[in-house]
Amino acid sequence: MDKKFKVKVNNSLDFNLSQKLIDGLDIIPEKNSKFHILIDNQAFNANLIQSDFYKKQYTIVVNSNTYQVNITNEIDLLIDKMGFSASAGKQVNEIKSPMPGIIIDINVKEGDEVKEGDTLLILEAMKMENTITCHRDAVIKKLTVKKGEAIEKGKILIELE
């Protein structure tokens, strides 16, 4: 089956591309994220300046013109059509325990500013240490556990602002 992609350029131009079309492009990779592209006997020089693979956002310079490019695939489009978004989980304001265990270390305190991926606390479960990290940039609103406390699965550990 031919995969489909939706490409938005500079938040204004929309293009629908198929995998078949992409595979048919004449692209020669050069060094340092530079590419030579030939389309309908017309040559283009492209340079990938910045990329965020997880957000599917790219900054590309083509023949001295800079473009902001967002790419979505069929799954992204289906999720959007269903009324969900890839960033919906980022709005959760509570960190809950994924399993029962004992809090063996807390790395934050109320009022701390944290970044996505920062370690918040360590939960020991079944003799294994599990690192609980923050899923978005936030401020610690409330700690609901203490070091050494035994907790159940689903207990709110930290509230975020």
Secondary structure, 3 states (H helix, E strand, C coil): CCCEEEEEECCCEEEEEEHHHHHCCEEEECCCCEEEEEECCEEEEEEEEEEECCCCEEEEEECCEEEEEEEEEHHHHHHHHCCCCCCHHHHCCEEECCCCEEEEEECCCCCCEECCCCEEEEEEECCEEEEEECCCCEEEEEECCCCCCEECCCCEEEEEC
